[in-house]
Amino acid sequence: MRFLTPLAASAALVAASGLVLAHGKHGHGKAIDYRTSVMTVFTWNLRPMGAMAKGKTPYDKALFARHARDLNAAAHLDLLPGFPDGSDEGDTEARPDIWLDWDGFTEKYAALKQATEALAAAAGGDLTSSVKDKLGKVGDACKSCHRAYRER
Amino acid sequence: MRFLTPLAASAALVAASGLVLAHGKHGHGKAIDYRTSVMTVFTWNLRPMGAMAKGKTPYDKALFARHARDLNAAAHLDLLPGFPDGSDEGDTEARPDIWLDWDGFTEKYAALKQATEALAAAAGGDLTSSVKDKLGKVGDACKSCHRAYRER
């Protein structure tokens, strides 16, 4: 095998230590893992609904309804304890603005819950423009919060 | 700075590439991320209930009930699509036994849902031996499945 140049070796070490740090136990590592996990559940459910709404995959009403239900259930998990004070430090894209504007943050989160509730209530029948609109409003709620409170 | 010896450099590269692979896009990376995330939500809720039941933290009935409710909601997310065929490959502790014994696996998962339902229904009042027993049964359901289907 070829040995590394010193520069490549340094880069590899930096990369390795960065990844280890990213998964290490910061003070708020568990809270960050939790909130990240909840958002992974959001994405898992949102993506296939989006693909169906855009006609990229065939519409399956039961599958759509299941994802709408699970997305709504996940949005109603108590996420705010996943954002303890100071948890803008660590492996996170959360911006300090969350804590500087906590009311705004919780309002946007409440808007997401309302949007997922409306989608879950509407899902299960045909893929009408009303259902697509409600899915769009969920996406808007995600984006609105990310734009304000997530690192870009 | 000191440069790395070739051996240290190789070790660093192997470590870095392993970590990158672990988080890279295997065929089933998204399913693995999803099921891991759901279990992170389980742990987030289970741990504080366990600490209260053992007297390690003061009993807070509203907090306990909230965790019991969220644990039950998370257990009722549709987790099985997070275990597609072949997803014992990749960054996972899932054993092939899951797919060799799918009925057994789904039975154990159904038992978890029953246990979280019973706990959620019982939570919200005093921390009685009955509530502790129901929490214990949730833990037993976790362990039973991990023993059979998770790498040790």
Interface residues (C-beta under 8 A of the other chain):
Chain A: M1 F3 L4 P6 A8 A9 S10 A12 L13 A15 A16 L19 V20 K30 D33 Y34 T36 S37 V38 T40 V41 W44 R66 D70 A73 A74 H76 L77 D78 G82
Chain B: M1 F3 L4 P6 A8 A9 S10 A12 L13 A15 A16 L19 V20 K30 D33 Y34 T36 S37 V38 T40 V41 W44 R66 D70 A73 A74 H76 L77 D78 G82
